[in-house]
Amino acid sequence: MPSYKRPGVYVEEVLNASTSGGLANSDSLAAFIGVSNRGPVVPTLIANWSDYTRLFGGFSNGEFLPFSMFQFFANGGSGAYVSRVVSATGAVKATRILTDRATVPLSTLKIDAANPGIWGNSLFIDIEQSAEAGRFNLIVKFGSVASADIVERFPDLSMRKDDSRYAVTLVNSLSSYVVLTDMNSLSVHPLSAPSLQAGTVLATGADGTVPGATDFLAAVEALDNIHDPLVLNLAGVTDAATLSQAVSYAEQRGSIFVICDLPQTTTPTQAIAAAGALTISSYGAAYWPWITVSDPSKNTPGAVKAVPPGGSLVGAFMKNDRDFGVHKTPAGVGVNLAGLVDVATKPTDSQLDLLNTSSPPVNVIRRVPGYGIRVMGGRTLKPGQADKYISARRSLIYIKVGLKNLTQFAIFEPNDQTLWATLVSECTYFLREFHALGGLKGSTAASSFYVKSDGVLNGPQSVANGEVRVEVGVALQFPAEFVVIRVGQFEGGSSAVES
């Protein structure tokens, strides 16, 4: 039994595979972590592709994060938290300190790139005189000093902290490229304004060493500040150590599901071995092979690129959630993957048998005659248990998070029969709605779930410990993986059956 050390709602999960007896849309958001030449190093909500390119840039240096994001939006994704991973060793922001207009100039304004990396060494700053006395204009250019490369313009700024146009407050709240720091010049306003200049370049920005498993783990743990359920993909990451860290974190947190891209291998045997090196958990799933997509980074007609499937899959998960709900496995002929040209490997039927029955199983992306390229697998990394199915695990995540949020009101309420009855009523309503929309199996709500909170569960010792207990049982939906059709031949009263 876990220890309860701080006031809050604690959800304990108990699975019983032999026992059978909200809303259909998920509250889940997407999350991506990957390497990029620039962009925020903390989880940042991205609404669309234009939003992504504004903050993280476009396609460059062969990194997979932009391709994953492009495929995410192409496949129905509508919002995602994105984190750029940088090395803890040597990653530095580009910077420049501007001096004021006094006879003996003093430092007045420090300008840093918004985030670390060499990219910041391509930022150029113009300081112009404003038409309004005592104010100045700040212009940011990226790439060159040319006017065509102006990315941001902030007019009529002031170095006075009591001014509504105070430079630091205004720019830092709006800029995607720079962060200002007031150096507190002792010169009298308006001499404290930065001196007029054009094309002043920021310097000393550095990318540092190649990010490693520790850097990715730090980026994953930064998701602590996001309380929504998440579907997470580490774009372009295929090594078992890094992926296993993410899956272990997801299981510890209890509200994240990880889509794991396996290496760009060419044989099912290699894919099975790669999946076998991952942490065994129902909070993640392995997908293979890589996919070939129309290359959005090239203007050449017919250009294609091999990419890991995670970006497309997360987008398909989000669309599936909106259209059906977390209880529907995001796989099968009804789940279309947009922008795909081909799959890197085409396994035989016997190889597909091995991939699906391996421990853990590998979810295969393959061509289905008459339908095109489809995801034909819906299993987690945990075989043999009730939560071996992605839909079952994600339903449990949805239920746990929903019930936790719904019962927050109970903290510090009098722990008696009135509270217990209210908890039962609230949880029952939530589960009844989820059942009505197909989230739980059973023809009636009574056969689909139960909620219990009474004097037996909440005995004198529990009440004395400040604990209120609610027991919930649900009948999860399981997907139909195998459609078995028995074909018989009928001739004059006799039949031969083949199955």
N, C-alpha and C positions, 0 to 999 in steps of 0.2 A: 504494500500500500504506500502511495507517495506521501510525503510530508507536506503539510499545509502551513506555510510560514507567513504568507501575506494575504490580506483580505482579497477575495476575488472569486471567480467561478472556475472550478476545476472539472474538466470533462475526462472521465476515464473510459477507455474503450475496451470492451470484451467481445471477442469474436467466438462464435460457436457455429462451426460449419454444418452441424447436423440439426440445428434448430431452425424452424421456419414458422414460426407461429404460435414559410418556405414556399417554395415555388419551384416550378420546373426549371426556370432559368437560374443559372449559377451567379453567385456574387464574385466569382473568380476574375482576377485580372492576369494578364500576361506579364512575364518578367524575363528580360534578357541580360546576360552578362557576357562581355566579350572585349576583345582588343580593337581599338580604333585609334586613328592618328590624332584625334582630338575629341573633346566632349566631356561632360560632367562625370566625375568619379564617384558620385553618390547616385542612388536610384532616382531617376528623373522621369516623370510621367510624360510620355510622348503620345500625341493624339493621332498623327498621320505621318506620311512619308515626308512631307514638306517640313513638318516640325522636327523630324529626325535630322534631315540634312542641314537645317539651320543650326542645330546644336552640335551635331557630331560630324558634319561634313558628309560628302558622298562616298563613292567608291574610290579606294586608294590603297596602295601597298598590298593588295591581295588579301586583305583581312575579310573574314567571313561575317562579321557582325552586320555590315550594311546589306549584304545579300540576304541574311536571315531576316532582317527587318523588312526589306523589300518584299520577300516572299510572305512574311507574316501579314502585311497589309493586303497583298494580292489575294490571300486566301481567307479573308473575312475578319482579320484582326482589326480592332478599332481603338485600342489603347493599350499601352504597355509601359511598365517601368524599365528603363534601360540604364545600365551602369557600365561605364568604361573602366577596364582594369588597367592599372599602371603598376610598375614595379615600386616596391617600397625602397629600393636602392637606386638613387640617382635621378628619379623623375622630379623635374624642377619647372616651375612656372617662369616664363619669360617676363621681364620687368623693366621698368624705366622710372627714374625719379625726375620730375620736372621742377625747375626753380621758378621763383616768383619774379616780379618786375621791379624790385627795389634796386637802389644803386649798387648795394652789395647784395647780390641775389642769395636768397635762402631757399632751402628745399620746402616745397609747398604741397606737391601732389604726387603720390606714388601710383603708378599704373601697372597692374599685373595682368597677365593673360588670365582668362577665366578659369583655366585648368592647366595642368602640367603638360609639357611636351615641346618638341622642336617647332611645332606648328606656330607657337606664339612668337617665334622670331620673324614671322612674316606679317606681324601686326604693325601698322604705321599710324601715328597720331598727328593730327593737325590741331593747333589751337588758334582760333581766329577771334578777332574783336567783334563783340556783339554790337548790334545797333543800339542796344540799351546800355547806358552808362553803368560801369561797374560790373558788367557781366562779360562772359566769353562763350564761344562755341567750341565744342569738342567733337572732332570728326575721327571716326575709326575706319581704317582701310585694311583690307586683308589681301595679301598677295603681292601688291605693289603700291606705289605712291599715286597711281593713276586715279583720276576721278571715277572711272568705270568700276573701280574696286572698292568704292565706299560701301561699307556694310551697315554702319550706324552713324547717326548724326544727332547730337544733343545740343540744342541752341539755348542761349540765354542762361548759362549756369553761373553760380556764385560760389565763393569760398566762405561765405558767412553761414554759420550753422543755424542761425535763426531765420534764414531765407527759405521761402517755399521752393526755390530752385537750387537749393544747396546741392552741389555737384555730387558729393559722395552718396547721399541718400537717393537722389534721382537716378543716377547712372547705375548704381548697384542693384536697384530694383528692376531695371529694364534691360540692361545689356546682356547679350549672350556671348560677348567676346572679351570684355575687360572688367576688372574690379578696381575701384579707386580706394586709396587710403589717404586721409588728410594728415600731412606731415606737421601741421600746426605751426605754420610760418608765423613769426612774430611781427612781420611787416603789416602796416596798417592797410585795411581794405580801402581801395581796390588794388593796391600794390601786391596784395597777397595772391592775386590771380596768377596762374601760370603764364610765363612769357609766351609771346606769339611765336609760332614755329610751324613748319610744314615738313611732313615726311619723317618725323622722329620715330625710329624703329625700336621696338622692344628687343631685348637681348637676353642671353644666358639660359633660354629655355632648353630643356633636355628630356628625352624619353626615358632615360635610365636603362637598366638591363631588361631582358625579356621577362615578362611576368611569369611567375611560377605558381605551383599549387598553393603556396601560402598566400600569395596575392589574390588568387581567385577565392580562397576561403574567406579572406577578409571582405571581399566584395559580396559574397553570399551572406555573411553574417550581418552586413549592413542592411539587409532586408528586414531585420528586427524592427525597424521603425515603420514598416508597412504592415498593417494588421489585417488587410484583406487576404482571403485565400488566393494563392498564386499558382500559375502553371509556369514553370521555370525551364529555360533552356540556356546552356552555356554555349554560345555560338562558336562553332569551330573547335570546341574542346572535345577530344575523344580519348584522352588518357584516363585509365581506370582510377588512379589515385585522386585526381581532381574531381571526377564525376562522383566517386564514392563519397567524398567529403560533402558534396552538395546533397546527395541522397540521404546521408546520415543526418545532416542539418534539417532536411525536410521532415524526416521522421521524428526527430526530437521536437521540432516546432509543432507538427501535427496538422498544418494547414497549407502545405506546399506539395505539389506534384511535379517531379522532374522528368522531362523528356530528354533521354540520353542518346546522343548520336554516337554510333559505333564508328571505328576507324574506317577509312576508305579501303577496305579489304576487297579482295576479288573472289573469295571462296566462302561458302557457308560455314566451313569448319573454322576458319579464322574468325568469323562473326560470332560463332558460338563460344569460342575461347575468350573473345573480348568481353562478351556479356557475362561470362562466368567469373571474370575478374572484378565485377562490380559488387557493391554491397547488396546483399539479399534483403529486399524491402519492398513492400507494396506501395511505397511513396515514389517509385520511379518505374520507368519502362524503357526498354532498349529497342531502337529502330534501325533497320538496315534494308537495303543498301543506300548509298548516296544517290542523289538524283541529278539529272541533267536538266538545266533550265535555260531558257532564252536569256542571254547575258545582257542585263540592263545597263551595264557599264560601258558597252561598246555600241558604236553607231554602225558597225558592219552588219549588213543583212545576214541573218542565219547564224550569227555568233552565239555560241552556247558555252556553258560553264558547269562543271561538276561541283555541287555544294552538298553539305550535310542537310538532311531533311528536316531538322528541328524547327526552323523558321516557318516552313509550310505547315508543319504539324500543329504548332501552337496556334497559328491562325485558324486552322480547321477545328481545333478544340474550341476556340472562342465562338466560332460560328455555330458549331454543333450545340454548344451550351445555350446560345440565344434561340436557336430553332427548336430544340427538343428538350435539353436539360442535361444535367450531369449524369443522370441514370441511363442515358443512351450512350453506348460505346461509340467513340468517334472513329469509326472504321466501317468498311463495307462499301458496296457499290454506290451507296447514296452519298458518300463523303467524297466530293470531288476535290482534287488538288490542282489548283490553277497554276499556269505558267510552266508546267513540266513538259519536257520534250521526250525524255527517256529515263530509264533507270540504269545504273551502272552495271548491274549484274542481274541475270535472269536465271534464278535457280530452277532445277527440275522438280517434279512432283515429289520424288523421294527426298530431295534436299529440303523442300518445304516441310515435309513431315519431321525431319530432324530439327529444323529451326523452331517449329512450333512446340515440339515436345522436349526440347533441351531444358536444362535446369541451370539458370533461369531461361525462359523462352525468349526468342527474338521475334519481334513484330516485323513482318516483311511488307515492303512496298513493292508491288508488282503490277504487271499488266493483267487485266481481266478482260477476256474476249467480249467485245460488244460494249465495254464501258470505259476502257482506257486504263490509266494508271491509278491504282487505288491502294489504300492502306488495308491490308488483310490480316490484321492482328490487333488484339485488344487486351493483352495480358501484362501484368506488372512483373517486376523482378522477383516476386515471391510466389513460387508455385505451390500447389497443393493445399492452399487455405481458402477460406471464404473470400478473402480480399485479393485473390489472384487475378481478378478482373479489374481493369481500369475503372469501369463504371461503378463497381462496388466500392472501391477505395475512394473515388471522388464523391460518391454519394455520402459516404461516412464523413468525409471532410466537410461537405456542405451541411450535413445535419449537426455535426459537433459545433461548427462555428456558429450556425444559426441558433442553436439552443444556448450556447454560451452568451451570445449577444442579447438574446431574448430574456435571459434570467439575471442580467446585471442588477435589475431593480431590487433583487432579494437581499443584496448585501446590506447588513445592519438592520434589516427588518426583524421584528419580533419572531422568534423561531417557534411557531406553534401551528395548530391545525389550520388556521386561516392562511398562513403563508404556504403550507404544503398544498392546500387545495388550489390556491392561486397558481402555484408552479405547475401543478398537473393540468390545469385549464389552459395555461399559456402554451405549454409544450404540446398538448393534444391538438390545439388549433394549428400550430405550425406543422405538425406531422400529418394532420388531416388534409391540409392544403397540398403538401408534397405528394401524398397518396392520390389525391384527386387528379393530379396532373401526371400520374403514371410513374412517380418516383419510387413507389414501394409495391411489392406484389401482394396479391390477395384481392378477392372480390369486394371485400368490405374493409372499412378502416379497422374494425375490431380484429380482423385476421391479418392485418398488416403491421400493427404496432401496438404497444401498450406503454403506459406511463404510470409510475407508481411513486408516491411520496406520502408516507404515513408514520404512525407511531412505532411501527416495527422497524422500519429503516432508520428513523430518527429517534433512537432510544435516548434515555437520560444522559448517557455518557457522550453521545454525539452532540446533543444539545449543549452540554456543559463545555464541550470543546469548541463551540461556535460553528459547528458544521450542520448544514442542512443537506440532506441526500435525496436525490431524485434518480430513480431507475427507469431507463428507457430501453425497450427492445424493439427492433425493426426487422422486417422481412425484406431483404434487399432484392432488387431485380438482378438477374443474371442474363447475359446475352445468349442468343442462340448462335453458337459457333458452327455447328455442324448440321446441315440440312440433309437428312437421309430420306431418299425416295426409293420405295420398293416397287420395282417394275415386274409385272407378272404377265405371262402369256396364257391366254385362255383358248382352249380348243375342245369343242364338243364335250364339255363337262369335266375336263381335266385341266390342270393349270401347272405351269412351271414358274417358280418364283426366283428372281435374282435380286440380291440386295448388296 
